[in-house]
Amino acid sequence: MSIDSVLSFTPPARQRWESIPADIRKRLMSNVWCGSCRHEVTITKFTGAIKGGDLLLVGKCAECHGDVARVIEGA
Ligand SMILES: [Zn+2]
């Protein structure tokens, strides 16, 4: 992932994200459901924040550039 993406995370979100092993992060980024494409896509240009104790990634679909999001629970 690019440094730009990490910099747009809030500090706690960034800490949470970086605690996830790289191979799992890669998988999390590459199987995000896109409601427009109707299949799993890669999330791009995303930001991260902690919401309700979960890590929330919000970004763009790599294929249609629509908004997509994924919640990473707990940790
Ligand atoms: Zn899409």
N, CA, C, O and the ligand as a Tripos MOL2 file, in Angstrom:
@<TRIPOS>MOLECULE
protein
  301   299    76     0     0
PROTEIN
NO_CHARGES

@<TRIPOS>ATOM
      1 N           0.8390   -1.1930    0.0000 N.3       1 MET1
      2 CA          0.0000    0.0000    0.0000 C.3       1 MET1
      3 C           0.8750    1.2430    0.0000 C.2       1 MET1
      4 O           2.0270    1.2090    0.4320 O.2       1 MET1
      5 N           0.3280    2.3070   -0.4760 N.am      2 SER2
      6 CA          1.1350    3.5080   -0.5680 C.3       2 SER2
      7 C           1.2170    4.2300    0.7760 C.2       2 SER2
      8 O           0.3660    4.0540    1.6480 O.2       2 SER2
      9 N           2.2280    5.0200    0.9170 N.am      3 ILE3
     10 CA          2.4100    5.8040    2.1430 C.3       3 ILE3
     11 C           1.2850    6.8250    2.2850 C.2       3 ILE3
     12 O           0.8490    7.1280    3.3960 O.2       3 ILE3
     13 N           0.8290    7.3420    1.1780 N.am      4 ASP4
     14 CA         -0.2600    8.3210    1.1970 C.3       4 ASP4
     15 C          -1.4800    7.7860    1.9290 C.2       4 ASP4
     16 O          -2.1100    8.4950    2.7130 O.2       4 ASP4
     17 N          -1.8030    6.5280    1.6630 N.am      5 SER5
     18 CA         -2.9770    5.9470    2.3020 C.3       5 SER5
     19 C          -2.7980    5.8950    3.8080 C.2       5 SER5
     20 O          -3.7060    6.2380    4.5650 O.2       5 SER5
     21 N          -1.6320    5.4680    4.2300 N.am      6 VAL6
     22 CA         -1.4010    5.3480    5.6700 C.3       6 VAL6
     23 C          -1.4820    6.7140    6.3370 C.2       6 VAL6
     24 O          -1.9690    6.8320    7.4620 O.2       6 VAL6
     25 N          -1.0150    7.7250    5.6580 N.am      7 LEU7
     26 CA         -1.0190    9.0620    6.2390 C.3       7 LEU7
     27 C          -2.4250    9.6280    6.3900 C.2       7 LEU7
     28 O          -2.6480   10.5420    7.1840 O.2       7 LEU7
     29 N          -3.3620    9.0930    5.6380 N.am      8 SER8
     30 CA         -4.7240    9.6040    5.7650 C.3       8 SER8
     31 C          -5.5240    8.8170    6.8040 C.2       8 SER8
     32 O          -6.7270    9.0300    6.9500 O.2       8 SER8
     33 N          -4.8760    7.9290    7.5090 N.am      9 PHE9
     34 CA         -5.5150    7.2460    8.6250 C.3       9 PHE9
     35 C          -5.4400    8.1400    9.8580 C.2       9 PHE9
     36 O          -4.5090    8.9320   10.0000 O.2       9 PHE9
     37 N          -6.4070    8.0130   10.7360 N.am     10 THR10
     38 CA         -6.2600    8.6470   12.0430 C.3      10 THR10
     39 C          -5.1950    7.8470   12.7990 C.2      10 THR10
     40 O          -5.0140    6.6600   12.5240 O.2      10 THR10
     41 N          -4.4930    8.4690   13.7380 N.am     11 PRO11
     42 CA         -3.4220    7.7370   14.4320 C.3      11 PRO11
     43 C          -3.8600    6.4090   15.0460 C.2      11 PRO11
     44 O          -3.1490    5.4190   14.8740 O.2      11 PRO11
     45 N          -5.0010    6.3310   15.7590 N.am     12 PRO12
     46 CA         -5.3790    5.0120   16.2920 C.3      12 PRO12
     47 C          -5.7130    3.9980   15.2000 C.2      12 PRO12
     48 O          -5.4330    2.8080   15.3390 O.2      12 PRO12
     49 N          -6.3130    4.4800   14.1200 N.am     13 ALA13
     50 CA         -6.6540    3.5840   13.0200 C.3      13 ALA13
     51 C          -5.3890    3.0600   12.3620 C.2      13 ALA13
     52 O          -5.3050    1.8940   11.9780 O.2      13 ALA13
     53 N          -4.4300    3.9250   12.2430 N.am     14 ARG14
     54 CA         -3.1650    3.5550   11.6350 C.3      14 ARG14
     55 C          -2.4430    2.4960   12.4740 C.2      14 ARG14
     56 O          -1.8620    1.5460   11.9500 O.2      14 ARG14
     57 N          -2.4990    2.6930   13.7910 N.am     15 GLN15
     58 CA         -1.8770    1.7490   14.7050 C.3      15 GLN15
     59 C          -2.5380    0.3740   14.5860 C.2      15 GLN15
     60 O          -1.8690   -0.6590   14.5580 O.2      15 GLN15
     61 N          -3.8760    0.3940   14.5160 N.am     16 ARG16
     62 CA         -4.6330   -0.8500   14.3820 C.3      16 ARG16
     63 C          -4.2920   -1.5260   13.0560 C.2      16 ARG16
     64 O          -4.0410   -2.7300   13.0070 O.2      16 ARG16
     65 N          -4.2870   -0.7540   12.0080 N.am     17 TRP17
     66 CA         -4.0240   -1.2830   10.6680 C.3      17 TRP17
     67 C          -2.6320   -1.8970   10.5990 C.2      17 TRP17
     68 O          -2.4420   -2.9660   10.0190 O.2      17 TRP17
     69 N          -1.6740   -1.2210   11.1880 N.am     18 GLU18
     70 CA         -0.2990   -1.7030   11.1110 C.3      18 GLU18
     71 C          -0.0510   -2.9040   12.0150 C.2      18 GLU18
     72 O           0.9730   -3.5770   11.8960 O.2      18 GLU18
     73 N          -0.9930   -3.1700   12.9200 N.am     19 SER19
     74 CA         -0.8660   -4.3580   13.7740 C.3      19 SER19
     75 C          -1.3470   -5.6120   13.0450 C.2      19 SER19
     76 O          -1.1430   -6.7290   13.5190 O.2      19 SER19
     77 N          -1.9800   -5.4210   11.9030 N.am     20 ILE20
     78 CA         -2.4710   -6.5450   11.1060 C.3      20 ILE20
     79 C          -1.3360   -7.0080   10.1830 C.2      20 ILE20
     80 O          -0.7050   -6.1830    9.5220 O.2      20 ILE20
     81 N          -1.0730   -8.3150   10.1350 N.am     21 PRO21
     82 CA          0.0010   -8.7970    9.2560 C.3      21 PRO21
     83 C          -0.2240   -8.3640    7.8070 C.2      21 PRO21
     84 O          -1.3590   -8.2880    7.3370 O.2      21 PRO21
     85 N           0.8700   -8.0840    7.1150 N.am     22 ALA22
     86 CA          0.8040   -7.5300    5.7570 C.3      22 ALA22
     87 C           0.0000   -8.3950    4.7930 C.2      22 ALA22
     88 O          -0.7410   -7.8760    3.9580 O.2      22 ALA22
     89 N           0.1460   -9.7200    4.9090 N.am     23 ASP23
     90 CA         -0.5800  -10.5770    3.9630 C.3      23 ASP23
     91 C          -2.0800  -10.5080    4.1930 C.2      23 ASP23
     92 O          -2.8670  -10.5960    3.2510 O.2      23 ASP23
     93 N          -2.4730  -10.3470    5.4560 N.am     24 ILE24
     94 CA         -3.9020  -10.2310    5.7720 C.3      24 ILE24
     95 C          -4.4240   -8.8620    5.3370 C.2      24 ILE24
     96 O          -5.5430   -8.7500    4.8370 O.2      24 ILE24
     97 N          -3.6210   -7.8360    5.5280 N.am     25 ARG25
     98 CA         -4.0270   -6.4960    5.0690 C.3      25 ARG25
     99 C          -4.2990   -6.5160    3.5770 C.2      25 ARG25
    100 O          -5.2710   -5.9380    3.0930 O.2      25 ARG25
    101 N          -3.4170   -7.1940    2.8620 N.am     26 LYS26
    102 CA         -3.5460   -7.2740    1.4170 C.3      26 LYS26
    103 C          -4.8580   -7.9580    1.0340 C.2      26 LYS26
    104 O          -5.5410   -7.5550    0.0920 O.2      26 LYS26
    105 N          -5.1880   -9.0020    1.7910 N.am     27 ARG27
    106 CA         -6.4190   -9.7300    1.5180 C.3      27 ARG27
    107 C          -7.6310   -8.8600    1.8490 C.2      27 ARG27
    108 O          -8.6160   -8.8500    1.1100 O.2      27 ARG27
    109 N          -7.5530   -8.1420    2.9480 N.am     28 LEU28
    110 CA         -8.6610   -7.2700    3.3480 C.3      28 LEU28
    111 C          -8.9200   -6.1940    2.2990 C.2      28 LEU28
    112 O         -10.0620   -5.8050    2.0540 O.2      28 LEU28
    113 N          -7.8430   -5.7240    1.6890 N.am     29 MET29
    114 CA         -7.9580   -4.6630    0.6900 C.3      29 MET29
    115 C          -8.4800   -5.1750   -0.6400 C.2      29 MET29
    116 O          -9.0330   -4.4170   -1.4370 O.2      29 MET29
    117 N          -8.2990   -6.4790   -0.8740 N.am     30 SER30
    118 CA         -8.6120   -7.0040   -2.2030 C.3      30 SER30
    119 C          -9.9230   -7.7750   -2.2630 C.2      30 SER30
    120 O         -10.2800   -8.2980   -3.3190 O.2      30 SER30
    121 N         -10.6450   -7.8540   -1.1510 N.am     31 ASN31
    122 CA        -11.9450   -8.5330   -1.2270 C.3      31 ASN31
    123 C         -13.0420   -7.6960   -0.5990 C.2      31 ASN31
    124 O         -13.8080   -8.1620    0.2450 O.2      31 ASN31
    125 N         -13.0940   -6.4500   -1.0350 N.am     32 VAL32
    126 CA        -14.1280   -5.5330   -0.5680 C.3      32 VAL32
    127 C         -15.3100   -5.5920   -1.5370 C.2      32 VAL32
    128 O         -15.1380   -5.5110   -2.7530 O.2      32 VAL32
    129 N         -16.4880   -5.7320   -0.9860 N.am     33 TRP33
    130 CA        -17.6810   -5.8240   -1.8400 C.3      33 TRP33
    131 C         -18.0190   -4.4600   -2.4260 C.2      33 TRP33
    132 O         -18.0860   -3.4620   -1.7070 O.2      33 TRP33
    133 N         -18.2290   -4.4270   -3.7360 N.am     34 CYS34
    134 CA        -18.6940   -3.2020   -4.3890 C.3      34 CYS34
    135 C         -20.1290   -3.4090   -4.8360 C.2      34 CYS34
    136 O         -20.4220   -4.3260   -5.6030 O.2      34 CYS34
    137 N         -21.0230   -2.5560   -4.3560 N.am     35 GLY35
    138 CA        -22.4310   -2.6590   -4.6830 C.3      35 GLY35
    139 C         -22.7280   -2.3430   -6.1440 C.2      35 GLY35
    140 O         -23.7290   -2.8060   -6.6910 O.2      35 GLY35
    141 N         -21.8580   -1.5550   -6.7770 N.am     36 SER36
    142 CA        -22.0640   -1.2170   -8.1820 C.3      36 SER36
    143 C         -21.5610   -2.3220   -9.0950 C.2      36 SER36
    144 O         -22.2330   -2.6890  -10.0590 O.2      36 SER36
    145 N         -20.3800   -2.8560   -8.7950 N.am     37 CYS37
    146 CA        -19.7940   -3.9180   -9.6220 C.3      37 CYS37
    147 C         -20.4480   -5.2650   -9.3270 C.2      37 CYS37
    148 O         -20.4110   -6.1770  -10.1530 O.2      37 CYS37
    149 N         -21.0470   -5.3790   -8.1420 N.am     38 ARG38
    150 CA        -21.6990   -6.6090   -7.7110 C.3      38 ARG38
    151 C         -20.7060   -7.7590   -7.5650 C.2      38 ARG38
    152 O         -21.0560   -8.9200   -7.7710 O.2      38 ARG38
    153 N         -19.4950   -7.4350   -7.2160 N.am     39 HIS39
    154 CA        -18.5400   -8.4840   -6.8840 C.3      39 HIS39
    155 C         -17.4430   -7.8730   -6.0280 C.2      39 HIS39
    156 O         -17.4410   -6.6720   -5.7550 O.2      39 HIS39
    157 N         -16.5090   -8.7220   -5.6080 N.am     40 GLU40
    158 CA        -15.4480   -8.2280   -4.7430 C.3      40 GLU40
    159 C         -14.3870   -7.5060   -5.5650 C.2      40 GLU40
    160 O         -13.9820   -7.9580   -6.6360 O.2      40 GLU40
    161 N         -13.9580   -6.3880   -5.0380 N.am     41 VAL41
    162 CA        -13.0040   -5.5400   -5.7410 C.3      41 VAL41
    163 C         -11.8880   -5.1520   -4.7800 C.2      41 VAL41
    164 O         -11.9210   -5.4680   -3.5900 O.2      41 VAL41
    165 N         -10.9110   -4.4630   -5.3270 N.am     42 THR42
    166 CA         -9.8460   -3.9090   -4.4960 C.3      42 THR42
    167 C         -10.2010   -2.4820   -4.1210 C.2      42 THR42
    168 O         -10.6390   -1.6940   -4.9600 O.2      42 THR42
    169 N         -10.0070   -2.1610   -2.8470 N.am     43 ILE43
    170 CA        -10.2840   -0.7990   -2.3770 C.3      43 ILE43
    171 C          -9.0360    0.0520   -2.6270 C.2      43 ILE43
    172 O          -7.9190   -0.3800   -2.3420 O.2      43 ILE43
    173 N          -9.2270    1.2450   -3.1520 N.am     44 THR44
    174 CA         -8.1010    2.1430   -3.4130 C.3      44 THR44
    175 C          -8.3650    3.4980   -2.7620 C.2      44 THR44
    176 O          -9.4900    3.8160   -2.3760 O.2      44 THR44
    177 N          -7.3230    4.2670   -2.6550 N.am     45 LYS45
    178 CA         -7.4090    5.6380   -2.1220 C.3      45 LYS45
    179 C          -8.2200    5.6830   -0.8360 C.2      45 LYS45
    180 O          -9.0740    6.5530   -0.6610 O.2      45 LYS45
    181 N          -7.9530    4.7540    0.0500 N.am     46 PHE46
    182 CA         -8.8100    4.6830    1.2270 C.3      46 PHE46
    183 C          -8.2170    5.3940    2.4310 C.2      46 PHE46
    184 O          -7.0090    5.6110    2.5350 O.2      46 PHE46
    185 N          -9.1090    5.7420    3.3210 N.am     47 THR47
    186 CA         -8.7170    6.3280    4.5920 C.3      47 THR47
    187 C          -9.1860    5.3960    5.6960 C.2      47 THR47
    188 O         -10.0460    4.5450    5.4710 O.2      47 THR47
    189 N          -8.6330    5.5500    6.8680 N.am     48 GLY48
    190 CA         -9.0130    4.6790    7.9740 C.3      48 GLY48
    191 C          -9.3790    5.4730    9.2070 C.2      48 GLY48
    192 O          -8.7750    6.5020    9.5070 O.2      48 GLY48
    193 N         -10.3740    4.9790    9.9140 N.am     49 ALA49
    194 CA        -10.7750    5.5930   11.1710 C.3      49 ALA49
    195 C         -11.3370    4.5010   12.0760 C.2      49 ALA49
    196 O         -11.7780    3.4520   11.6070 O.2      49 ALA49
    197 N         -11.3130    4.7650   13.3650 N.am     50 ILE50
    198 CA        -11.9200    3.8340   14.3110 C.3      50 ILE50
    199 C         -13.3510    4.2900   14.5480 C.2      50 ILE50
    200 O         -13.6060    5.4460   14.8880 O.2      50 ILE50
    201 N         -14.2740    3.3610   14.3630 N.am     51 LYS51
    202 CA        -15.6770    3.6870   14.5850 C.3      51 LYS51
    203 C         -16.3090    2.5880   15.4340 C.2      51 LYS51
    204 O         -16.3480    1.4240   15.0350 O.2      51 LYS51
    205 N         -16.7990    2.9710   16.6000 N.am     52 GLY52
    206 CA        -17.4240    2.0020   17.4880 C.3      52 GLY52
    207 C         -16.5100    0.8560   17.8580 C.2      52 GLY52
    208 O         -16.9700   -0.2650   18.0740 O.2      52 GLY52
    209 N         -15.2090    1.1290   17.9320 N.am     53 GLY53
    210 CA        -14.2480    0.0910   18.3050 C.3      53 GLY53
    211 C         -13.7560   -0.7410   17.1400 C.2      53 GLY53
    212 O         -12.8460   -1.5550   17.2980 O.2      53 GLY53
    213 N         -14.3470   -0.5470   15.9690 N.am     54 ASP54
    214 CA        -13.9120   -1.2660   14.7740 C.3      54 ASP54
    215 C         -13.1180   -0.3370   13.8640 C.2      54 ASP54
    216 O         -13.2920    0.8810   13.8850 O.2      54 ASP54
    217 N         -12.2510   -0.9350   13.0750 N.am     55 LEU55
    218 CA        -11.5000   -0.1550   12.1000 C.3      55 LEU55
    219 C         -12.3260   -0.0500   10.8260 C.2      55 LEU55
    220 O         -12.7180   -1.0600   10.2410 O.2      55 LEU55
    221 N         -12.5810    1.1560   10.4150 N.am     56 LEU56
    222 CA        -13.3920    1.3920    9.2280 C.3      56 LEU56
    223 C         -12.5140    1.9500    8.1120 C.2      56 LEU56
    224 O         -11.8610    2.9810    8.2690 O.2      56 LEU56
    225 N         -12.5140    1.2480    6.9870 N.am     57 LEU57
    226 CA        -11.7860    1.7310    5.8090 C.3      57 LEU57
    227 C         -12.8140    2.2480    4.8160 C.2      57 LEU57
    228 O         -13.7890    1.5640    4.5040 O.2      57 LEU57
    229 N         -12.5900    3.4490    4.3290 N.am     58 VAL58
    230 CA        -13.4950    4.0380    3.3420 C.3      58 VAL58
    231 C         -12.6630    4.4700    2.1510 C.2      58 VAL58
    232 O         -11.6780    5.1920    2.3050 O.2      58 VAL58
    233 N         -13.0550    4.0320    0.9630 N.am     59 GLY59
    234 CA        -12.2620    4.3790   -0.2050 C.3      59 GLY59
    235 C         -13.0520    4.2050   -1.4890 C.2      59 GLY59
    236 O         -14.2800    4.2870   -1.5130 O.2      59 GLY59
    237 N         -12.3000    3.9600   -2.5580 N.am     60 LYS60
    238 CA        -12.9000    3.8610   -3.8870 C.3      60 LYS60
    239 C         -12.6770    2.4750   -4.4700 C.2      60 LYS60
    240 O         -11.6510    1.8360   -4.2350 O.2      60 LYS60
    241 N         -13.6450    2.0380   -5.2230 N.am     61 CYS61
    242 CA        -13.5380    0.7790   -5.9510 C.3      61 CYS61
    243 C         -12.4830    0.9370   -7.0440 C.2      61 CYS61
    244 O         -12.4690    1.9390   -7.7580 O.2      61 CYS61
    245 N         -11.6010   -0.0560   -7.1720 N.am     62 ALA62
    246 CA        -10.5470    0.0120   -8.1790 C.3      62 ALA62
    247 C         -11.1090   -0.0780   -9.5940 C.2      62 ALA62
    248 O         -10.4450    0.3140  -10.5540 O.2      62 ALA62
    249 N         -12.3260   -0.5920   -9.7250 N.am     63 GLU63
    250 CA        -12.8800   -0.8130  -11.0660 C.3      63 GLU63
    251 C         -13.8190    0.3000  -11.5100 C.2      63 GLU63
    252 O         -13.6590    0.8420  -12.6030 O.2      63 GLU63
    253 N         -14.8010    0.6480  -10.6750 N.am     64 CYS64
    254 CA        -15.7810    1.6550  -11.1030 C.3      64 CYS64
    255 C         -15.5700    3.0000  -10.4090 C.2      64 CYS64
    256 O         -16.2360    3.9820  -10.7360 O.2      64 CYS64
    257 N         -14.6460    3.0430   -9.4540 N.am     65 HIS65
    258 CA        -14.3250    4.2530   -8.7000 C.3      65 HIS65
    259 C         -15.4800    4.7570   -7.8420 C.2      65 HIS65
    260 O         -15.4940    5.9090   -7.4080 O.2      65 HIS65
    261 N         -16.4390    3.8820   -7.6070 N.am     66 GLY66
    262 CA        -17.5110    4.2090   -6.6770 C.3      66 GLY66
    263 C         -17.0310    4.0750   -5.2460 C.2      66 GLY66
    264 O         -15.9500    3.5450   -4.9900 O.2      66 GLY66
    265 N         -17.8340    4.5560   -4.3190 N.am     67 ASP67
    266 CA        -17.4580    4.4760   -2.9120 C.3      67 ASP67
    267 C         -17.6320    3.0600   -2.3800 C.2      67 ASP67
    268 O         -18.6640    2.4220   -2.5900 O.2      67 ASP67
    269 N         -16.6190    2.5890   -1.6970 N.am     68 VAL68
    270 CA        -16.7200    1.3050   -1.0150 C.3      68 VAL68
    271 C         -16.1500    1.4630    0.3920 C.2      68 VAL68
    272 O         -15.3750    2.3800    0.6660 O.2      68 VAL68
    273 N         -16.5420    0.5670    1.2600 N.am     69 ALA69
    274 CA        -16.0580    0.6210    2.6350 C.3      69 ALA69
    275 C         -15.9680   -0.7830    3.1850 C.2      69 ALA69
    276 O         -16.6740   -1.6900    2.7460 O.2      69 ALA69
    277 N         -15.0880   -0.9460    4.1510 N.am     70 ARG70
    278 CA        -15.0260   -2.2390    4.8380 C.3      70 ARG70
    279 C         -14.7530   -2.0080    6.3080 C.2      70 ARG70
    280 O         -13.9720   -1.1380    6.6930 O.2      70 ARG70
    281 N         -15.4170   -2.8090    7.1140 N.am     71 VAL71
    282 CA        -15.2330   -2.7410    8.5600 C.3      71 VAL71
    283 C         -14.3700   -3.9130    8.9870 C.2      71 VAL71
    284 O         -14.6300   -5.0560    8.6100 O.2      71 VAL71
    285 N         -13.3580   -3.6330    9.7640 N.am     72 ILE72
    286 CA        -12.5320   -4.6880   10.3250 C.3      72 ILE72
    287 C         -12.8240   -4.7030   11.8200 C.2      72 ILE72
    288 O         -12.4600   -3.7890   12.5590 O.2      72 ILE72
    289 N         -13.4840   -5.7590   12.2290 N.am     73 GLU73
    290 CA        -14.0040   -5.8140   13.5890 C.3      73 GLU73
    291 C         -12.9410   -6.1220   14.6240 C.2      73 GLU73
    292 O         -11.9350   -6.7790   14.3540 O.2      73 GLU73
    293 N         -13.2090   -5.6180   15.8240 N.am     74 GLY74
    294 CA        -12.4520   -5.9900   17.0090 C.3      74 GLY74
    295 C         -10.9650   -5.7430   16.9420 C.2      74 GLY74
    296 O         -10.5280   -4.6820   16.4980 O.2      74 GLY74
    297 N         -10.2100   -6.6760   17.3640 N.am     75 ALA75
    298 CA         -8.7480   -6.6930   17.5070 C.3      75 ALA75
    299 C          -8.4650   -6.4270   18.9540 C.2      75 ALA75
    300 O          -7.3020   -6.3850   19.3570 O.2      75 ALA75
    301 ZN        -17.0890   -1.0170   -8.3250 Zn       76 ZN76
@<TRIPOS>BOND
     1     1     2 1
     2     2     3 1
     3     3     4 2
     4     3     5 am
     5     5     6 1
     6     6     7 1
     7     7     8 2
     8     7     9 am
     9     9    10 1
    10    10    11 1
    11    11    12 2
    12    11    13 am
    13    13    14 1
    14    14    15 1
    15    15    16 2
    16    15    17 am
    17    17    18 1
    18    18    19 1
    19    19    20 2
    20    19    21 am
    21    21    22 1
    22    22    23 1
    23    23    24 2
    24    23    25 am
    25    25    26 1
    26    26    27 1
    27    27    28 2
    28    27    29 am
    29    29    30 1
    30    30    31 1
    31    31    32 2
    32    31    33 am
    33    33    34 1
    34    34    35 1
    35    35    36 2
    36    35    37 am
    37    37    38 1
    38    38    39 1
    39    39    40 2
    40    39    41 am
    41    41    42 1
    42    42    43 1
    43    43    44 2
    44    43    45 am
    45    45    46 1
    46    46    47 1
    47    47    48 2
    48    47    49 am
    49    49    50 1
    50    50    51 1
    51    51    52 2
    52    51    53 am
    53    53    54 1
    54    54    55 1
    55    55    56 2
    56    55    57 am
    57    57    58 1
    58    58    59 1
    59    59    60 2
    60    59    61 am
    61    61    62 1
    62    62    63 1
    63    63    64 2
    64    63    65 am
    65    65    66 1
    66    66    67 1
    67    67    68 2
    68    67    69 am
    69    69    70 1
    70    70    71 1
    71    71    72 2
    72    71    73 am
    73    73    74 1
    74    74    75 1
    75    75    76 2
    76    75    77 am
    77    77    78 1
    78    78    79 1
    79    79    80 2
    80    79    81 am
    81    81    82 1
    82    82    83 1
    83    83    84 2
    84    83    85 am
    85    85    86 1
    86    86    87 1
    87    87    88 2
    88    87    89 am
    89    89    90 1
    90    90    91 1
    91    91    92 2
    92    91    93 am
    93    93    94 1
    94    94    95 1
    95    95    96 2
    96    95    97 am
    97    97    98 1
    98    98    99 1
    99    99   100 2
   100    99   101 am
   101   101   102 1
   102   102   103 1
   103   103   104 2
   104   103   105 am
   105   105   106 1
   106   106   107 1
   107   107   108 2
   108   107   109 am
   109   109   110 1
   110   110   111 1
   111   111   112 2
   112   111   113 am
   113   113   114 1
   114   114   115 1
   115   115   116 2
   116   115   117 am
   117   117   118 1
   118   118   119 1
   119   119   120 2
   120   119   121 am
   121   121   122 1
   122   122   123 1
   123   123   124 2
   124   123   125 am
   125   125   126 1
   126   126   127 1
   127   127   128 2
   128   127   129 am
   129   129   130 1
   130   130   131 1
   131   131   132 2
   132   131   133 am
   133   133   134 1
   134   134   135 1
   135   135   136 2
   136   135   137 am
   137   137   138 1
   138   138   139 1
   139   139   140 2
   140   139   141 am
   141   141   142 1
   142   142   143 1
   143   143   144 2
   144   143   145 am
   145   145   146 1
   146   146   147 1
   147   147   148 2
   148   147   149 am
   149   149   150 1
   150   150   151 1
   151   151   152 2
   152   151   153 am
   153   153   154 1
   154   154   155 1
   155   155   156 2
   156   155   157 am
   157   157   158 1
   158   158   159 1
   159   159   160 2
   160   159   161 am
   161   161   162 1
   162   162   163 1
   163   163   164 2
   164   163   165 am
   165   165   166 1
   166   166   167 1
   167   167   168 2
   168   167   169 am
   169   169   170 1
   170   170   171 1
   171   171   172 2
   172   171   173 am
   173   173   174 1
   174   174   175 1
   175   175   176 2
   176   175   177 am
   177   177   178 1
   178   178   179 1
   179   179   180 2
   180   179   181 am
   181   181   182 1
   182   182   183 1
   183   183   184 2
   184   183   185 am
   185   185   186 1
   186   186   187 1
   187   187   188 2
   188   187   189 am
   189   189   190 1
   190   190   191 1
   191   191   192 2
   192   191   193 am
   193   193   194 1
   194   194   195 1
   195   195   196 2
   196   195   197 am
   197   197   198 1
   198   198   199 1
   199   199   200 2
   200   199   201 am
   201   201   202 1
   202   202   203 1
   203   203   204 2
   204   203   205 am
   205   205   206 1
   206   206   207 1
   207   207   208 2
   208   207   209 am
   209   209   210 1
   210   210   211 1
   211   211   212 2
   212   211   213 am
   213   213   214 1
   214   214   215 1
   215   215   216 2
   216   215   217 am
   217   217   218 1
   218   218   219 1
   219   219   220 2
   220   219   221 am
   221   221   222 1
   222   222   223 1
   223   223   224 2
   224   223   225 am
   225   225   226 1
   226   226   227 1
   227   227   228 2
   228   227   229 am
   229   229   230 1
   230   230   231 1
   231   231   232 2
   232   231   233 am
   233   233   234 1
   234   234   235 1
   235   235   236 2
   236   235   237 am
   237   237   238 1
   238   238   239 1
   239   239   240 2
   240   239   241 am
   241   241   242 1
   242   242   243 1
   243   243   244 2
   244   243   245 am
   245   245   246 1
   246   246   247 1
   247   247   248 2
   248   247   249 am
   249   249   250 1
   250   250   251 1
   251   251   252 2
   252   251   253 am
   253   253   254 1
   254   254   255 1
   255   255   256 2
   256   255   257 am
   257   257   258 1
   258   258   259 1
   259   259   260 2
   260   259   261 am
   261   261   262 1
   262   262   263 1
   263   263   264 2
   264   263   265 am
   265   265   266 1
   266   266   267 1
   267   267   268 2
   268   267   269 am
   269   269   270 1
   270   270   271 1
   271   271   272 2
   272   271   273 am
   273   273   274 1
   274   274   275 1
   275   275   276 2
   276   275   277 am
   277   277   278 1
   278   278   279 1
   279   279   280 2
   280   279   281 am
   281   281   282 1
   282   282   283 1
   283   283   284 2
   284   283   285 am
   285   285   286 1
   286   286   287 1
   287   287   288 2
   288   287   289 am
   289   289   290 1
   290   290   291 1
   291   291   292 2
   292   291   293 am
   293   293   294 1
   294   294   295 1
   295   295   296 2
   296   295   297 am
   297   297   298 1
   298   298   299 1
   299   299   300 2
@<TRIPOS>SUBSTRUCTURE
     1 MET1         2 RESIDUE 1 A MET
     2 SER2         6 RESIDUE 1 A SER
     3 ILE3        10 RESIDUE 1 A ILE
     4 ASP4        14 RESIDUE 1 A ASP
     5 SER5        18 RESIDUE 1 A SER
     6 VAL6        22 RESIDUE 1 A VAL
     7 LEU7        26 RESIDUE 1 A LEU
     8 SER8        30 RESIDUE 1 A SER
     9 PHE9        34 RESIDUE 1 A PHE
    10 THR10       38 RESIDUE 1 A THR
    11 PRO11       42 RESIDUE 1 A PRO
    12 PRO12       46 RESIDUE 1 A PRO
    13 ALA13       50 RESIDUE 1 A ALA
    14 ARG14       54 RESIDUE 1 A ARG
    15 GLN15       58 RESIDUE 1 A GLN
    16 ARG16       62 RESIDUE 1 A ARG
    17 TRP17       66 RESIDUE 1 A TRP
    18 GLU18       70 RESIDUE 1 A GLU
    19 SER19       74 RESIDUE 1 A SER
    20 ILE20       78 RESIDUE 1 A ILE
    21 PRO21       82 RESIDUE 1 A PRO
    22 ALA22       86 RESIDUE 1 A ALA
    23 ASP23       90 RESIDUE 1 A ASP
    24 ILE24       94 RESIDUE 1 A ILE
    25 ARG25       98 RESIDUE 1 A ARG
    26 LYS26      102 RESIDUE 1 A LYS
    27 ARG27      106 RESIDUE 1 A ARG
    28 LEU28      110 RESIDUE 1 A LEU
    29 MET29      114 RESIDUE 1 A MET
    30 SER30      118 RESIDUE 1 A SER
    31 ASN31      122 RESIDUE 1 A ASN
    32 VAL32      126 RESIDUE 1 A VAL
    33 TRP33      130 RESIDUE 1 A TRP
    34 CYS34      134 RESIDUE 1 A CYS
    35 GLY35      138 RESIDUE 1 A GLY
    36 SER36      142 RESIDUE 1 A SER
    37 CYS37      146 RESIDUE 1 A CYS
    38 ARG38      150 RESIDUE 1 A ARG
    39 HIS39      154 RESIDUE 1 A HIS
    40 GLU40      158 RESIDUE 1 A GLU
    41 VAL41      162 RESIDUE 1 A VAL
    42 THR42      166 RESIDUE 1 A THR
    43 ILE43      170 RESIDUE 1 A ILE
    44 THR44      174 RESIDUE 1 A THR
    45 LYS45      178 RESIDUE 1 A LYS
    46 PHE46      182 RESIDUE 1 A PHE
    47 THR47      186 RESIDUE 1 A THR
    48 GLY48      190 RESIDUE 1 A GLY
    49 ALA49      194 RESIDUE 1 A ALA
    50 ILE50      198 RESIDUE 1 A ILE
    51 LYS51      202 RESIDUE 1 A LYS
    52 GLY52      206 RESIDUE 1 A GLY
    53 GLY53      210 RESIDUE 1 A GLY
    54 ASP54      214 RESIDUE 1 A ASP
    55 LEU55      218 RESIDUE 1 A LEU
    56 LEU56      222 RESIDUE 1 A LEU
    57 LEU57      226 RESIDUE 1 A LEU
    58 VAL58      230 RESIDUE 1 A VAL
    59 GLY59      234 RESIDUE 1 A GLY
    60 LYS60      238 RESIDUE 1 A LYS
    61 CYS61      242 RESIDUE 1 A CYS
    62 ALA62      246 RESIDUE 1 A ALA
    63 GLU63      250 RESIDUE 1 A GLU
    64 CYS64      254 RESIDUE 1 A CYS
    65 HIS65      258 RESIDUE 1 A HIS
    66 GLY66      262 RESIDUE 1 A GLY
    67 ASP67      266 RESIDUE 1 A ASP
    68 VAL68      270 RESIDUE 1 A VAL
    69 ALA69      274 RESIDUE 1 A ALA
    70 ARG70      278 RESIDUE 1 A ARG
    71 VAL71      282 RESIDUE 1 A VAL
    72 ILE72      286 RESIDUE 1 A ILE
    73 GLU73      290 RESIDUE 1 A GLU
    74 GLY74      294 RESIDUE 1 A GLY
    75 ALA75      298 RESIDUE 1 A ALA
    76 ZN76       301 GROUP 0 **** ****
